[in-house]
Amino acid sequence: MKVHNFNAGPSVLPNEVLYKASKALIDYDGTGMSILEIGHRTEYFMAVMDEARSLARELMQLDDDFEVLFLHGGASTQFMQVPMNLLDSGETAAYIDTGVWSNKAIKEAKLFGYVDVIASSKEGGYNYIPKQFNIPGQAKYLHITSNNTIYGTQWHEMPKTDLPIVVDMSSDILSRQMDYNQFSLIFAGVQKNMGAAGATMVAIRKSLLGKVGRKIPTMLDYQQHIENGSMLNTPPVFAVYISMLTLRWLKSQGGLAGIEKINAKKAALLYDEIDHNPLFRGTAVKEDRSLMNVCFVMDKPELEEEFLKFCKKEDIVGIRGHRTVGGFRASIYNALPYESVEVMVEAMKYFSLKKV
Ligand SMILES: *Cc1c(COP(=O)(O)O)cnc(C)c1O
């Protein structure tokens, strides 16, 4: 039996992806071998890698300057790999601080060059996206976090600049239509919105590379990964396979146009309940609310544990807020069904009728 899974990551995957993967675990495509037993340089796995890379490119409609890679190490490794490849010592990169994940990126970038934190929403407890900032023209790139998983804020309009934009899209990758070509480097741990933990998707402009003087270790050099077709060493084969299946599923939902409609409908239903139910209150400012992570609290915090217990009884799981902020967080990623949001909203209505 399946529950209503609002986990923030790793998180819910489409049923048909899990079903297909479970069969591939025993016998991949009639080969008599598990997907886990196939060499990564066989035609079987090469086809999986190629399809995953090309589906990601197709869904985001990336131009020819882009290469799509599936790497190891999670989004957190990108926090250091980005500046190692793009920022020479003595040079400056601009970062916008919208929470924990931005801060981790800032910390790593300081190991390689200067960091100019041009805006921060820290004083508001990261409950909004900064709107006023000057982007210094001499910076090498601008780094932003498109969706702030912990606080439930999201950039709905991207900053306008001639600088290359590097974006951490770990928690809203492929969730909406956008001009993805406005970016120069897009990265995302795939475990939130496009697959299983173990792989990180990086879409990078080739024209961005080869401009720093330092020697880059092979495994951290984007150029080498590109030249080797994202097969510099053994890739995380199962995680890439799950991503490929999830990307196929996404395409079958009408691509980003299709999923964006469903995501907007889910978020509207849940935020509407939060705004009208007297027991609950949203924590992010309305105009910056995330369509992926819905964060809210109760005005009577003493009821929070009771509500969590009630939800568990209703098969609603994963809604406890991040340990650093408390309250609740319902992650409503691409694969979370609309029906799960309906069940959640019913639970909120019922609980508040009993309590108010
Ligand atoms: C989860 C998350 C990360 C960390 O991802 P890992 O793959 O665990 O390293 C980074 N950035 C954002 C925005 C996230 O949501």
The ligand as a Tripos MOL2 file, in Angstrom:
@<TRIPOS>MOLECULE
LIG
   15    15     1     0     0
SMALL
NO_CHARGES

@<TRIPOS>ATOM
      1 C1         18.9020   19.0530   -1.1210 C.3       1 LIG1
      2 C2         19.5790   20.2470   -1.6660 C.ar      1 LIG1
      3 C3         20.9810   20.3090   -1.8290 C.ar      1 LIG1
      4 C4         21.8910   19.1890   -1.3810 C.3       1 LIG1
      5 O1         21.8530   18.1370   -2.2550 O.3       1 LIG1
      6 P1         22.8120   16.8640   -2.0680 P.3       1 LIG1
      7 O2         22.5530   16.1180   -3.3350 O.co2     1 LIG1
      8 O3         22.3730   16.1410   -0.8290 O.co2     1 LIG1
      9 O4         24.2100   17.3370   -1.9590 O.co2     1 LIG1
     10 C5         21.5240   21.4350   -2.3890 C.ar      1 LIG1
     11 N1         20.7510   22.4680   -2.7740 N.ar      1 LIG1
     12 C6         19.4140   22.4600   -2.6230 C.ar      1 LIG1
     13 C7         18.6070   23.6310   -3.0750 C.3       1 LIG1
     14 C8         18.7850   21.3560   -2.0680 C.ar      1 LIG1
     15 O5         17.4490   21.3320   -1.9240 O.3       1 LIG1
@<TRIPOS>BOND
     1     1     2 1
     2     2     3 ar
     3     2    14 ar
     4     3     4 1
     5     3    10 ar
     6     4     5 1
     7     5     6 1
     8     6     7 2
     9     6     8 1
    10     6     9 1
    11    10    11 ar
    12    11    12 ar
    13    12    13 1
    14    12    14 ar
    15    14    15 1
@<TRIPOS>SUBSTRUCTURE
     1 LIG1         1 GROUP 0 **** ****
